[in-house]
Amino acid sequence: MINRIGVLTGGGDCPGLNAVIRAVVKTAINEYGWDVLGIEDGFEGLIQPGKVRPLGLDDVRGILARGGTILGTTNRANPFAYEVSVDGEMRVFDVSDDVVRHAQILGLDALVVIGGDGSLRITHELSQKGLKAVGVPKTIDNDLSETNVTFGFDTAVNTAVGALDRLHTTAESHHRALILEVMGRDAGWIALQAGIAGDADVILIPEIPYDLMHVVEKVVARSRSGVKYSIIVVAEGARPVGGAAVYQERREVGAERRLGGIGAALAEQLRAQNNAVEVRVTVLGHLQRGGSPTAFDRLLATRFGAMAVRLIADGRLGYMVALRDEQIVSVPIAAAVAAQKLVPLDSDILQTARALGICLG
């Protein structure tokens, strides 16, 4: 018997989160008559008191097109390594048992976790301790295994393409090489698809370490042919041959090291090799995470949310919803987080980029 379920959003924000929440609430109430509790700020809501609230139909009215999440989120609340300040010193505690116990106290018969690989890995580990949960794959990086695509990715790509369309006019007007740094962590899906759709000349992704001289040769060749500008898209996790990815110096409490800065590093490398090349950098950053989701992401997120509730009704706990061949299916969460989904080196998308004359480093 299911009477009450919970829903939370974990990790970085992403266009389409509210669409999932809306679908979960409406399906749970309309189809099954269940109560729904919203857990605020990811797993933090099951660690700290006062972060739980009931969700009814009125609470999700009008949120389909809104970016962000009405429940809030965080990527700094891993129950298995929860950092707190004790007498001015940061200490790490395992509070996973408290999370499971709190869920039981709230009377949750199941929990819908909307998150990326980090949140879903935590969900899988908590399920080993008795937490009954299902997962919904969320990440703009599109790096979760077992699903063709994650919601939020389409919106992020469209945002990057829009930025490239604008950068083209400035690059051509000022005869510059313009670098656009995009998100994606260790996967190059955003950079690759946005770069092709946005008519980039160079696309650098983590899966293919780049040779700086190949990039320089591409920029110089365009200039010699009379095209005095170049557009370069670089994924935040890209790295040179024999080198390492670039991370931000400052790490927030409880969060993992954050990638960022490869665009500026690449610009300096290009200037050092050819002073005649005028280079500018644009870091798209969190613009890719915000704003209204595309129609594709709204529909996918809605289908995911409704299916997550059906999984609970069918007793398929420990599973994640996924898109396979245009159908919404279920896969074990353990399989989904077993490995990152990176761009295959034999991908037809990479072959297309090469056929177009795009330099991949």
Summary of the structure (lengths in Angstrom):
residues: 361
radius of gyration: 21.9
end to end distance: 56.3
largest distance: 71.9
contacts: 1306
relative contact order: 0.17
helix: 38%
strand: 21%
